[in-house]
Amino acid sequence: MSDGIVVRVLSDSEVSFRLIDLSTHYKIGIDLEKGELLAHIHKNLKKEEFIVRSENLSAEVRGTSFSFQNIPGQGTKVEVLEGRVAVSTHVESQKSAPEGEQVIEPNQGIFVNQKGFVRSHLNDFEKIV
C-alpha cells in the first residue's frame, strides 16, 4: 500500500485487497470475509480513498485510526480511535432508513447486523488495542 497507510490483519482473518489506479487518484479497498483488522490512515492522503467492506457494511475513511471486525452470520463492528469514519449498510432493507449511513466519531463504535445499527461509546478498556 502507499505511504501513510498501515493495516494490521489479526489472526484467523480472511481478507482480499483491491487497488484501482485512476491515474491521479487511488481507491484502495479491503474485503474482510471474517475476522478483524486495525488500520491507521494518515490525514494527508487527499488523493486516496480507503474502503473496508464486509457482507453488510462499508467503512470509508481518510485520516483516522479504527478497527473493523466481521463476524460471519452475526454482524460487523467498527470502532474509531481517531478521526471519523462514514459507514453505510449493504443490507437492502436498511438502505433507505435514516440510519442507512452513519458517521462514527472518535471513541465511538457501531455494530450492524440484519436488524440494524447499534451505536456505542468506547470505554478506556476497549480503547486498548
ChimeraX attribute file (.defattr): number of C-alpha atoms within 10 A of each C-alpha:
attribute: neighborCount
match mode: 1-to-1
recipient: residues
	/A:1	9
	/A:2	9
	/A:3	8
	/A:4	12
	/A:5	17
	/A:6	14
	/A:7	15
	/A:8	11
	/A:9	17
	/A:10	12
	/A:11	9
	/A:12	8
	/A:13	14
	/A:14	15
	/A:15	17
	/A:16	11
	/A:17	11
	/A:18	13
	/A:19	12
	/A:20	11
	/A:21	11
	/A:22	9
	/A:23	6
	/A:24	7
	/A:25	12
	/A:26	17
	/A:27	14
	/A:28	17
	/A:29	19
	/A:30	19
	/A:31	17
	/A:32	23
	/A:33	17
	/A:34	18
	/A:35	18
	/A:36	22
	/A:37	22
	/A:38	18
	/A:39	19
	/A:40	20
	/A:41	21
	/A:42	15
	/A:43	13
	/A:44	10
	/A:45	16
	/A:46	11
	/A:47	10
	/A:48	17
	/A:49	16
	/A:50	19
	/A:51	19
	/A:52	22
	/A:53	24
	/A:54	23
	/A:55	19
	/A:56	18
	/A:57	23
	/A:58	23
	/A:59	23
	/A:60	16
	/A:61	22
	/A:62	22
	/A:63	18
	/A:64	19
	/A:65	22
	/A:66	26
	/A:67	19
	/A:68	25
	/A:69	22
	/A:70	26
	/A:71	16
	/A:72	14
	/A:73	10
	/A:74	11
	/A:75	19
	/A:76	25
	/A:77	21
	/A:78	24
	/A:79	27
	/A:80	24
	/A:81	22
	/A:82	17
	/A:83	18
	/A:84	21
	/A:85	27
	/A:86	15
	/A:87	23
	/A:88	21
	/A:89	26
	/A:90	16
	/A:91	17
	/A:92	11
	/A:93	12
	/A:94	18
	/A:95	13
	/A:96	11
	/A:97	11
	/A:98	8
	/A:99	15
	/A:100	18
	/A:101	18
	/A:102	16
	/A:103	15
	/A:104	23
	/A:105	17
	/A:106	17
	/A:107	19
	/A:108	21
	/A:109	22
	/A:110	20
	/A:111	19
	/A:112	21
	/A:113	19
	/A:114	15
	/A:115	10
	/A:116	15
	/A:117	20
	/A:118	12
	/A:119	15
	/A:120	13
	/A:121	14
	/A:122	16
	/A:123	10
	/A:124	8
	/A:125	7
	/A:126	11
	/A:127	12
	/A:128	7
	/A:129	8
